[in-house]
Amino acid sequence: MPFLGRRSHVIGDTCSCLWQPNIHVLLIGSLPLSLARFLDVGSSDQLASMSFAQKALSIGTLAVVGVAASASAQSTLNGAGASFPAPFYQRAFAGLAGKGVQVNYQSVGSGAGVRQFVAGSVDFGATDEPIKASEAAKVKRGVVQFPAVGGTIAIGYNKPDCKGLKLTQKQLVDIFLGEIKTWDQLKCGKGKITVAHRSDGSGTTFAFTNSLSTFSSEWKSKVGEGKSVKWPVGVGGKGNEGVAGLVSNTPGAIGYINQSFVKGPIKAAALQNKDGNFVMPNLASGAAALNNIRLNDQLAGEDPNPSGAKSYPISTLTWILAYQNGNGLKAGEIRKAMLHLLGPAQNQADELGYVPLKGDILKRAKAAVAKIGA
């Protein structure tokens, strides 16, 4: 491969020119008619009669056009944010690789994802808590927000001698307040309980603590809800991955994670819902819960303790944040990636531990994608 500074010979002409990096041109005295027409020189015979300088200029123009087109075709979309939907996003975007769209999604947490989106350092952000009006006001390019998938927040625990754990809403609150300290108090094995929670700004934490505030006035007054809270007890892990790692590696641990992270030694507890039934986190219970959500004009919506005999009580949507304008040549690729996320990828949601969007929520999400402009 020629390098910058290397002199090269061109067949049919004497050349003493420097190769430019990434632009390799070979002049052969005569080119196909189609290329001659592209260069607007009439015919290949006329091209052959051109001076070397004219040929070089014409071919150089063609090379630059080709390189620009190639760069556009191979451009990468960069997204960052919520760890809750990360396995779903990464699988979905991997399916686009063979369709001319490369997407790099970084699981950094909802808090960091929103900050990067507001700063304009990514092509799109992702969050489990809808963007606040104060944050959206800082985005001069305009915000296009829409739900991308749903899911349940499981209470995952690692306690081999505790089979089929069932927790009331009060018991769950008391564990995270530090008032229930041992497995003996739950009548499910013996030993100390190690509470695992998020250490970073997290939309999963917002959804979890929002539900706890609904379950308990004591939690609401002492801790409250948010992407980050002052935890009364426990150890922190970064991302759903970090919390799952803590629970998986610590016998006697319990924490909150997306259902898709329940694997290996981690089991999910059945949690009492608003109707008094103990429900496991899964597709059916998540879908029953999400059917209670009504979206506002910004396509945000929540129900931190949904009614319904089959509803899982801690279920949430998760959102994509895109720019309304300023996307330039990437606008089409961003729309293509998001429609794939809301189209074929929804069929993979269940097997990955998520709840696919349906009905009005899905229809409104797809309509929002059309607002992503150049």
C-alpha positions in Angstrom: 0.0 0.0 0.0 1.4 3.4 -0.9 2.2 5.9 1.9 2.2 9.6 2.1 5.5 10.9 0.6 6.1 7.8 -1.6 6.6 8.7 -5.3 4.7 6.5 -7.7 4.6 5.9 -11.4 1.3 5.9 -13.4 0.8 3.6 -16.4 0.6 5.6 -19.7 2.1 8.8 -18.3 5.1 9.9 -16.4 4.2 10.9 -12.9 6.1 12.5 -10.1 3.4 13.0 -7.5 2.7 12.3 -3.9 0.1 9.8 -2.9 -2.5 11.2 -0.6 -3.5 8.9 2.4 -6.6 6.8 1.8 -7.0 8.1 -1.8 -5.4 5.6 -4.3 -5.8 6.6 -8.0 -4.4 4.6 -11.0 -4.5 6.4 -14.4 -4.3 4.0 -17.4 -4.6 6.4 -20.4 -8.1 5.3 -21.3 -11.1 4.7 -19.2 -14.6 3.1 -19.8 -17.2 5.3 -21.5 -19.4 5.2 -18.4 -16.7 6.8 -16.4 -15.9 9.3 -19.1 -19.6 10.3 -19.1 -19.5 10.7 -15.4 -16.6 13.1 -15.8 -18.4 15.0 -18.5 -15.7 14.6 -21.1 -17.9 13.2 -23.9 -16.1 9.9 -24.7 -13.2 7.7 -23.6 -11.3 8.8 -26.7 -11.6 12.4 -25.6 -10.4 11.4 -22.1 -7.4 9.8 -23.6 -6.5 13.0 -25.4 -6.6 15.0 -22.2 -3.4 16.3 -20.6 -2.2 14.5 -17.5 -3.1 17.4 -15.3 -6.7 17.4 -16.6 -6.9 13.6 -16.0 -5.5 14.0 -12.5 -8.0 16.7 -11.7 -11.0 14.7 -13.0 -10.0 11.4 -11.4 -9.1 13.3 -8.2 -12.6 14.7 -8.2 -14.1 11.2 -8.7 -11.9 9.8 -5.9 -13.0 12.4 -3.4 -16.6 11.8 -4.3 -16.1 8.1 -3.8 -14.3 8.5 -0.5 -17.0 10.8 0.8 -19.7 8.4 -0.2 -17.8 5.5 1.4 -17.3 7.5 4.6 -21.0 8.3 4.8 -21.9 4.6 4.2 -19.6 3.5 7.0 -20.4 6.2 9.5 -21.1 5.0 13.1 -24.0 6.2 15.2 -23.0 6.7 18.9 -25.5 6.3 21.7 -25.2 6.1 25.4 -27.3 5.8 28.5 -29.5 3.4 30.4 -28.0 0.0 31.4 -31.5 -1.4 32.0 -32.2 -1.9 28.2 -28.6 -2.4 27.2 -28.8 -6.2 26.3 -31.9 -5.4 24.2 -30.3 -2.4 22.4 -27.0 -4.2 21.8 -28.7 -7.2 20.3 -31.1 -5.1 18.2 -28.3 -2.8 16.8 -26.1 -5.8 16.1 -28.8 -6.9 13.6 -28.3 -3.7 11.7 -24.6 -4.2 11.0 -25.3 -6.0 7.8 -27.7 -3.4 6.6 -25.3 -0.5 6.3 -25.9 1.0 9.7 -23.3 0.7 12.5 -24.5 1.6 16.0 -22.2 1.8 19.1 -24.2 1.8 22.3 -22.5 2.5 25.6 -24.2 1.3 28.8 -23.2 4.2 31.1 -26.5 4.6 33.1 -29.4 7.0 32.5 -27.8 9.9 34.4 -24.7 9.9 32.2 -26.7 9.2 29.1 -28.9 12.3 29.7 -25.8 14.5 30.4 -24.1 13.3 27.2 -27.3 14.0 25.2 -27.7 17.5 26.6 -24.0 18.1 25.9 -24.5 17.0 22.3 -21.6 14.5 22.4 -23.7 11.5 21.2 -26.1 10.9 18.3 -28.8 9.7 20.7 -29.2 9.1 24.5 -31.2 6.6 26.5 -32.9 6.8 29.9 -35.3 4.9 32.1 -36.6 8.3 33.5 -38.1 10.7 30.9 -36.0 13.8 30.4 -36.9 16.7 32.7 -38.2 19.9 31.2 -35.2 21.8 32.7 -32.8 19.4 30.9 -34.7 19.5 27.6 -34.6 23.3 27.6 -30.8 23.1 27.3 -31.0 21.1 24.1 -31.1 23.8 21.3 -31.5 21.1 18.6 -34.8 20.0 20.0 -35.7 16.8 21.7 -37.5 13.8 20.2 -38.4 11.4 23.0 -40.1 8.0 22.7 -40.4 4.7 24.5 -38.3 1.9 23.0 -39.2 -1.2 25.1 -40.7 -2.1 28.5 -39.4 -4.2 31.3 -39.8 -5.3 34.9 -37.4 -4.5 37.8 -36.8 -7.8 39.5 -35.8 -8.3 43.2 -32.9 -10.6 42.6 -31.4 -12.6 45.4 -28.6 -15.1 46.0 -29.6 -17.5 48.7 -29.6 -21.2 47.8 -31.4 -22.3 50.9 -34.2 -19.8 50.3 -36.6 -21.3 47.8 -39.5 -19.3 46.3 -39.0 -16.1 48.2 -42.2 -14.0 48.4 -42.0 -10.4 49.6 -44.8 -8.0 50.6 -44.3 -4.4 49.6 -43.6 -3.5 53.2 -41.0 -6.2 53.5 -39.2 -4.9 50.4 -39.2 -1.3 51.8 -37.9 -2.5 55.2 -35.1 -4.5 53.6 -33.8 -1.4 51.8 -34.4 0.8 54.9 -32.2 -1.6 56.8 -34.9 -2.6 59.2 -35.0 -6.2 58.0 -31.4 -7.3 58.4 -31.4 -11.1 58.3 -32.9 -13.9 56.2 -34.3 -15.3 59.5 -36.7 -12.3 59.6 -38.1 -13.3 56.2 -38.4 -17.0 57.3 -36.3 -18.0 54.3 -32.9 -19.4 55.5 -30.5 -17.9 57.9 -27.7 -15.3 58.0 -27.2 -11.6 57.2 -28.8 -9.9 54.3 -26.4 -7.8 52.1 -28.3 -5.1 50.2 -27.0 -4.2 46.7 -28.0 -1.0 45.0 -26.8 1.3 42.2 -23.8 3.6 42.8 -24.3 5.7 39.7 -27.1 8.0 38.4 -29.7 5.5 37.3 -33.1 5.5 35.7 -33.6 2.0 37.1 -33.0 3.5 40.5 -35.6 6.2 39.8 -38.2 3.6 38.8 -37.4 1.4 41.8 -37.4 4.2 44.4 -40.5 5.8 42.8 -42.3 2.5 43.5 -41.0 2.3 47.0 -42.2 5.9 47.6 -45.7 4.7 46.5 -45.5 1.6 48.6 -44.5 3.5 51.8 -44.9 7.0 53.2 -41.9 6.3 55.5 -39.7 5.6 52.5 -41.0 8.7 50.7 -40.2 11.0 53.7 -36.8 9.4 54.6 -35.3 8.6 51.2 -37.7 9.6 48.4 -37.2 8.9 44.7 -34.6 9.9 42.0 -31.8 8.7 39.8 -29.5 8.9 42.9 -30.6 8.7 46.5 -29.0 8.5 49.9 -29.2 4.8 50.6 -29.8 3.9 54.3 -28.0 0.6 53.9 -26.1 -1.5 51.4 -23.2 -1.6 48.9 -23.2 0.0 45.4 -22.5 -1.3 42.0 -22.3 0.6 38.7 -25.0 -0.3 36.2 -27.4 -3.2 36.2 -24.3 -5.2 35.4 -22.6 -4.1 38.6 -25.5 -4.8 40.9 -26.0 -8.2 39.2 -22.3 -8.9 39.8 -22.6 -8.0 43.5 -25.6 -10.2 44.0 -24.1 -13.1 42.0 -20.8 -13.1 43.9 -22.3 -12.5 47.3 -24.3 -15.3 48.9 -27.0 -13.7 51.0 -27.3 -10.6 48.8 -30.4 -9.0 47.4 -30.8 -6.2 44.9 -32.9 -4.6 42.2 -32.1 -5.4 38.5 -33.8 -5.6 35.2 -35.3 -9.1 34.7 -32.8 -9.8 31.9 -30.0 -9.9 34.5 -31.7 -12.7 36.6 -29.5 -15.6 35.7 -27.0 -18.1 37.3 -27.2 -18.0 41.1 -29.6 -15.1 41.0 -33.3 -15.9 41.5 -36.2 -13.5 41.4 -38.6 -13.0 44.3 -42.4 -12.9 43.8 -43.5 -9.4 44.8 -46.9 -8.5 46.2 -48.9 -6.2 43.9 -51.6 -3.6 44.6 -54.3 -6.3 44.4 -52.5 -8.4 47.0 -51.2 -11.1 44.7 -47.6 -12.3 44.7 -46.4 -12.0 41.1 -43.1 -13.0 39.4 -41.5 -10.6 36.9 -42.1 -11.8 33.4 -43.6 -10.9 30.0 -47.2 -11.4 31.1 -47.0 -9.6 34.4 -45.0 -6.8 32.8 -47.4 -6.4 29.9 -50.3 -6.3 32.4 -48.6 -3.5 34.3 -47.6 -1.4 31.3 -51.2 -1.5 30.0 -52.0 0.9 32.8 -49.5 3.6 31.6 -50.9 6.6 29.7 -48.4 8.7 27.8 -48.4 12.5 27.8 -47.5 14.8 24.9 -43.8 14.1 25.5 -44.5 10.4 25.4 -43.6 10.1 29.0 -45.6 8.0 31.4 -45.5 5.8 34.5 -47.5 3.8 37.0 -45.3 3.0 40.1 -47.9 0.6 41.6 -50.3 -0.6 38.8 -53.6 -2.2 39.5 -54.6 -5.5 38.1 -54.5 -9.1 39.5 -51.6 -10.1 37.2 -49.6 -6.8 37.2 -46.0 -6.9 38.4 -45.7 -3.8 40.7 -42.3 -2.4 39.5 -42.6 -2.2 35.7 -41.3 0.6 33.5 -40.8 1.9 30.0 -37.4 3.0 28.9 -36.9 5.9 26.4 -34.7 7.0 23.5 -33.6 10.7 23.3 -32.9 11.9 19.8 -32.4 15.3 18.2 -35.1 17.0 16.2 -32.5 18.8 14.0 -28.8 19.2 13.5 -28.3 15.5 12.5 -27.0 16.3 9.1 -26.4 13.3 6.8 -26.9 10.9 9.7 -30.6 11.7 10.0 -31.7 8.9 7.7 -29.5 6.4 9.5 -30.8 7.4 12.9 -34.4 7.0 11.7 -33.5 3.6 10.2 -31.9 2.4 13.4 -34.8 3.6 15.6 -37.5 2.1 13.3 -35.6 -1.2 13.4 -35.6 -0.9 17.2 -39.4 -0.4 17.2 -40.0 -2.9 14.4 -38.2 -6.3 14.0 -36.3 -5.9 17.3 -39.5 -6.0 19.3 -39.8 -9.7 18.4 -36.6 -10.3 20.4 -37.7 -8.5 23.5 -39.3 -11.4 25.3 -36.5 -13.8 24.9 -34.1 -11.2 26.3 -36.2 -10.5 29.4 -38.1 -7.4 28.2 -41.7 -6.5 27.4 -42.3 -5.6 23.7 -44.3 -2.4 22.9 -47.8 -2.8 21.5 -50.8 -0.9 20.5 -51.0 2.9 21.0 -47.6 3.2 22.7 -45.8 1.5 19.8 -47.8 3.6 17.2 -46.9 6.9 18.9 -43.3 5.9 19.3 -43.0 5.1 15.6 -44.6 8.4 14.7 -42.1 10.3 16.8 -39.2 8.9 14.8 -40.4 10.9 11.8 -39.6 14.0 13.7 -35.8 13.2 13.6 -34.7 15.6 10.9 -31.4 16.7 9.3 
